[in-house]
C-alpha cells in the first residue's frame, strides 16, 4: 500500500483533534460516507480507510518538535485539500491504493478445455494452452482482463462498464456480447469472431474495427493491419468449447496449431504446404485419422516422429 510519505513527523497527541478533523474533512468532500447510487461501486469502506490513514500517520518516526510541527500541520492541510479536490474524480484509484483488488490467473494445458465465471457474471471458456489474467472483482468504469491463447466469452451486459480483453497491444472492447478471441503467442495474428452484439477491436496506429454478428477480423501483430470478413460460420469456429472440432477454409499452419492445442502434439510441415487451406469436421475423430485426412487434403504424406508428426508433400 502506498503510504503518505510526505508526513515526515508524528503529530503529537494534542494535535489529534486537528488530525481527525482533516481526515473527516477529506471524506466529507469526497462524499464517500454517503450510500452510492445505483450502478456505482459499493465496496469502499470509509471507516477502514480512515483507520489506515491514522495508522500510517502514527507509524511515522518522531524527531524534533517545534517548527517542524507547524510545517506538519501545513503539509497535512495541503495534502488533504489536494486529495479532496482530486479524489472525487479518481475514486477508483483511491480505492485501488487503500484496498487493492487481488489479481488472479486461470490457465489450461494443451488438450484441456475449461470454463469459469467472472465476478460480473461473464462466462469464459478457455481452449487448450491458454491463460487468462483477471481481477477478483471489477471496479470503476471498466472491466479489463488479459488473454493469451483462445477464449470464447459471453459478456454480462453493463452499459456503464465497458468490457475489455487485452491481447498484447490489441484490445477488444464490448458492453455485453458473445465472441471468440484467438491470440496464441506463436501466431502472428489476433482473430476475433462475433456471435452476438457489437465488438470494437483496436490495434495501435490503426482505426477501430467494429464487428457485428457473423463478422471476423484478423489483425497482424507486426503491421497491425486488419482484414475483415463477413458471413463467418461462428458456430463452427467457436464449437471447440462444446467439444466440436471444425475447420472451414483455415490455413494449414492454423489448423496444425489447433491440433497441437487439442491433442498436445507437435506437427512439422514442409514450407510449400503452408499455403494450403482446408475444410473438415474432425469432431470425434482420432488424432491418427485427423493426420491422415490432413495429409490427403494437402496432397502429402504424414509420418510419426515419436509422439509428434511430420507432413511432407508437393502441396495444394
Protein Blocks (a to p, Z undefined) as FASTA:
>chain_A
ZZdfklmbccdfklmmmmmmmmmmmmmmnopmbccdehiafkbcfklmmmmmmmmmmmpc
cfbehjlmmmmmmmmmmmmmmmmmmmmmmmmmmmmmmmccddddddddehiacddddfko
pacdddehiacdddfbdehjbdcdddedjddddddddfkbccdddehjbccddfbdcddd
dddfkbcbdcdddfbhcdddddehiacddddehiacdddfklopacddehiafklmmmmm
nopacdehiafklmmmmmmmmnopacdddfklmmpccdddfehiafklmmmmmmmmnopa
dddehjbccdedebZZ
